[in-house]
Amino acid sequence: MRETISSSKVKRAGEFFKKLSPAALRDLESMEFPTMYQPGQLLFSEKGVPSGIFIVVSGEVKLSINSSDGKRLILSIAKAGEVLGLSSVLSGMPSEMTAEVLYPARIAVIERDQFLGFMARHPEVYQVVTQELSVQYKVACEQLRTVALAGSAPEKLARLLLEWSENGQKTESGMRFRFSLTHEEIGEFIGASRETVTRTLSTFKSRRLVAFHGSILEIPSKVALQNVAGL
């Protein structure tokens, strides 16, 4: 079930919104009616054509691709201010990825015809959309590069943790960030089994490369983890 929320507008956290003109932003806001989605709900899936664009107001959405034998590779975690489904809305072609709600999220859905009309009224938005698609493409390539080209599982995991720490909180004892994915989901990020992730994290902990405080992970020394990552 989805709980409709009509009293709030999208938090302007993403670069996409910062680049819109005041007139275009007001027009877009008039079409936004955020709805609450629960973990596990699909926004759209591979080979399906999304009904429109999906704006993440709050919460997190997992973006992944799947093989024919059921293996999954997580490409990224979309957070507040990100816009999903742009490529398919513009091309009219099926999506190349699946978007699944990871944590309770408020999502604003704008139907394809509405969004295309919005772009027609504000031609400058085409450049903003192109830049957004370029960023999304770069993120996907970086993830594929990590999985395909990084050597060992420890190296891949170290790179992933360093990437996540970039948006963390700097403290006297190191960088901290929320770390509440399951070991299986982390494995889907780096192309490794759950057992391998568990074993690698245990090794990192014993070497004091990482420390856990509930759902918070701390990296005491970024340099030490960079050495493991081969950076």
C-alpha positions as CSV (number, residue, x, y, z in Angstrom):
1,M,0.0,0.0,0.0
2,R,1.1,3.6,-0.7
3,E,0.3,6.5,1.5
4,T,-0.4,9.7,-0.5
5,I,1.2,12.8,0.8
6,S,0.0,16.0,-0.8
7,S,1.2,18.7,1.7
8,S,4.9,18.5,1.0
9,K,7.1,19.5,-1.9
10,V,10.3,17.9,-3.0
11,K,13.4,19.0,-1.1
12,R,15.7,20.7,-3.5
13,A,18.8,18.7,-2.7
14,G,19.8,17.5,-6.2
15,E,21.8,19.3,-8.8
16,F,19.0,18.7,-11.3
17,F,16.7,21.2,-9.4
18,K,19.4,23.7,-8.7
19,K,19.9,24.2,-12.5
20,L,16.3,24.9,-13.2
21,S,15.1,28.4,-13.7
22,P,12.6,29.8,-11.1
23,A,9.8,29.5,-13.7
24,A,10.6,25.9,-14.6
25,L,10.9,25.0,-10.9
26,R,7.5,26.4,-10.1
27,D,6.0,24.6,-13.0
28,L,7.5,21.3,-12.0
29,E,6.4,21.8,-8.4
30,S,2.8,22.2,-9.6
31,M,2.9,18.6,-10.8
32,E,4.4,17.0,-7.7
33,F,2.3,14.9,-5.3
34,P,4.7,12.9,-3.2
35,T,3.6,9.4,-2.2
36,M,5.0,7.1,0.6
37,Y,6.5,3.8,-0.6
38,Q,7.6,1.0,1.6
39,P,10.8,-1.1,1.3
40,G,10.7,-3.7,-1.4
41,Q,8.2,-1.9,-3.6
42,L,9.3,-1.5,-7.3
43,L,9.1,1.8,-9.0
44,F,10.0,0.2,-12.3
45,S,11.8,-2.8,-13.6
46,E,14.1,-3.9,-16.5
47,K,12.4,-4.3,-19.8
48,G,9.4,-2.4,-18.5
49,V,8.6,1.1,-19.6
50,P,8.3,3.5,-16.6
51,S,5.0,5.5,-16.5
52,G,7.0,8.7,-15.9
53,I,9.9,10.1,-13.9
54,F,10.4,9.4,-10.2
55,I,11.7,12.1,-7.9
56,V,13.1,10.9,-4.6
57,V,11.9,13.3,-1.9
58,S,13.2,11.2,1.0
59,G,14.4,7.7,1.7
60,E,16.6,5.6,-0.6
61,V,16.0,3.6,-3.8
62,K,18.2,0.7,-5.0
63,L,19.1,0.7,-8.7
64,S,20.2,-2.7,-10.1
65,I,20.5,-4.8,-13.2
66,N,19.9,-8.6,-13.3
67,S,21.2,-11.5,-15.3
68,S,19.1,-14.2,-16.9
69,D,20.3,-16.7,-14.2
70,G,19.1,-14.4,-11.4
71,K,22.3,-12.7,-10.4
72,R,22.0,-9.1,-9.4
73,L,24.4,-6.2,-9.6
74,I,23.5,-3.0,-7.7
75,L,24.6,0.1,-9.6
76,S,23.8,2.8,-7.1
77,I,21.6,3.9,-4.2
78,A,19.4,6.9,-5.2
79,K,18.8,9.4,-2.4
80,A,16.8,12.6,-1.9
81,G,16.9,15.0,-4.8
82,E,17.7,12.4,-7.5
83,V,15.5,11.9,-10.6
84,L,14.9,8.3,-11.9
85,G,13.5,7.1,-15.2
86,L,14.7,10.0,-17.3
87,S,16.2,7.8,-20.1
88,S,13.1,5.7,-20.7
89,V,10.8,8.7,-20.5
90,L,12.8,10.5,-23.2
91,S,13.3,7.5,-25.5
92,G,10.0,5.7,-24.9
93,M,12.1,2.5,-24.6
94,P,12.1,-0.1,-21.8
95,S,14.3,0.6,-18.8
96,E,17.7,-0.9,-18.5
97,M,17.5,-1.2,-14.7
98,T,15.2,-2.0,-11.8
99,A,14.4,0.6,-9.2
100,E,13.4,-0.9,-5.8
101,V,12.7,1.1,-2.6
102,L,15.4,0.3,0.0
103,Y,14.2,2.3,2.9
104,P,10.8,4.0,3.4
105,A,10.7,6.7,0.8
106,R,8.5,9.5,-0.4
107,I,8.5,9.6,-4.2
108,A,6.9,12.2,-6.5
109,V,5.8,10.6,-9.8
110,I,5.3,12.8,-12.9
111,E,3.6,11.1,-15.8
112,R,5.6,10.9,-19.1
113,D,3.2,13.1,-21.1
114,Q,3.3,15.7,-18.3
115,F,7.1,15.8,-18.2
116,L,7.4,16.0,-22.0
117,G,5.0,18.9,-22.0
118,F,7.0,20.5,-19.2
119,M,10.2,20.2,-21.3
120,A,8.4,21.7,-24.3
121,R,7.3,24.7,-22.2
122,H,10.9,25.2,-20.9
123,P,13.4,24.3,-23.7
124,E,16.3,25.1,-21.4
125,V,15.4,22.0,-19.4
126,Y,16.8,19.8,-22.2
127,Q,20.3,20.8,-21.3
128,V,19.7,20.1,-17.6
129,V,18.3,16.7,-18.4
130,T,21.3,15.9,-20.7
131,Q,23.7,16.8,-17.9
132,E,21.7,14.6,-15.4
133,L,21.8,11.6,-17.8
134,S,25.6,12.1,-18.2
135,V,26.1,12.0,-14.4
136,Q,24.0,8.8,-14.1
137,Y,25.9,7.2,-17.0
138,K,29.2,8.1,-15.2
139,V,28.0,6.6,-11.9
140,A,27.0,3.3,-13.7
141,C,30.4,3.1,-15.5
142,E,32.3,3.7,-12.2
143,Q,30.4,0.9,-10.6
144,L,30.9,-1.5,-13.4
145,R,34.6,-0.6,-13.5
146,T,34.9,-1.4,-9.8
147,V,33.3,-4.8,-10.2
148,A,35.0,-5.8,-13.4
149,L,38.4,-4.3,-13.1
150,A,39.2,-4.2,-9.4
151,G,41.2,-7.3,-8.4
152,S,40.2,-9.0,-5.2
153,A,37.1,-8.9,-3.0
154,P,38.9,-6.9,-0.3
155,E,40.0,-4.3,-2.9
156,K,36.5,-4.0,-4.3
157,L,34.9,-3.7,-0.8
158,A,37.5,-1.1,0.3
159,R,36.7,1.0,-2.8
160,L,33.0,0.8,-2.1
161,L,33.4,1.9,1.5
162,L,35.6,4.8,0.5
163,E,33.1,5.9,-2.0
164,W,30.3,5.8,0.6
165,S,32.4,7.6,3.1
166,E,32.6,10.7,0.8
167,N,29.1,11.7,2.0
168,G,29.8,10.7,5.6
169,Q,30.5,12.8,8.7
170,K,34.1,13.6,9.7
171,T,34.9,13.1,13.3
172,E,38.0,13.1,15.5
173,S,38.1,9.3,15.2
174,G,37.5,9.1,11.5
175,M,34.8,9.2,8.8
176,R,31.4,7.9,9.8
177,F,28.4,7.0,7.7
178,R,25.2,4.9,7.9
179,F,25.9,1.2,7.0
180,S,22.7,-0.7,7.2
181,L,22.7,-2.8,4.0
182,T,22.8,-6.6,4.5
183,H,25.9,-8.5,3.6
184,E,24.1,-10.0,0.7
185,E,23.2,-6.6,-0.7
186,I,26.8,-5.4,-0.3
187,G,27.8,-8.5,-2.2
188,E,25.5,-7.4,-5.0
189,F,27.5,-4.2,-5.2
190,I,30.8,-5.8,-5.7
191,G,29.9,-9.1,-7.4
192,A,30.8,-11.3,-4.4
193,S,28.9,-13.8,-2.2
194,R,27.4,-12.9,1.2
195,E,30.0,-15.2,2.8
196,T,32.9,-13.4,1.2
197,V,31.5,-10.0,2.3
198,T,31.1,-11.3,5.9
199,R,34.6,-12.7,6.0
200,T,36.2,-9.6,4.4
201,L,34.4,-7.2,6.8
202,S,35.6,-9.4,9.7
203,T,39.2,-9.1,8.5
204,F,38.8,-5.3,8.0
205,K,37.5,-5.1,11.6
206,S,40.3,-7.1,13.1
207,R,42.9,-5.0,11.2
208,R,41.1,-1.9,12.5
209,L,40.4,-0.6,9.0
210,V,36.8,-0.2,10.0
211,A,34.8,-0.1,13.2
212,F,31.0,-0.6,13.8
213,H,28.8,1.4,16.1
214,G,25.3,-0.1,15.5
215,S,24.3,0.8,12.0
216,I,27.2,3.3,11.8
217,L,30.5,2.3,10.2
218,E,33.6,4.3,10.9
219,I,36.8,4.4,8.9
220,P,39.6,5.4,11.3
221,S,42.2,5.9,8.6
222,K,41.2,6.7,5.1
223,V,44.8,6.2,3.9
224,A,45.0,2.7,5.3
225,L,41.8,1.7,3.5
226,Q,43.1,3.3,0.3
227,N,46.1,1.1,0.5
228,V,43.9,-2.0,0.5
229,A,41.9,-0.5,-2.4
230,G,45.0,-0.1,-4.4
231,L,44.5,3.7,-4.7
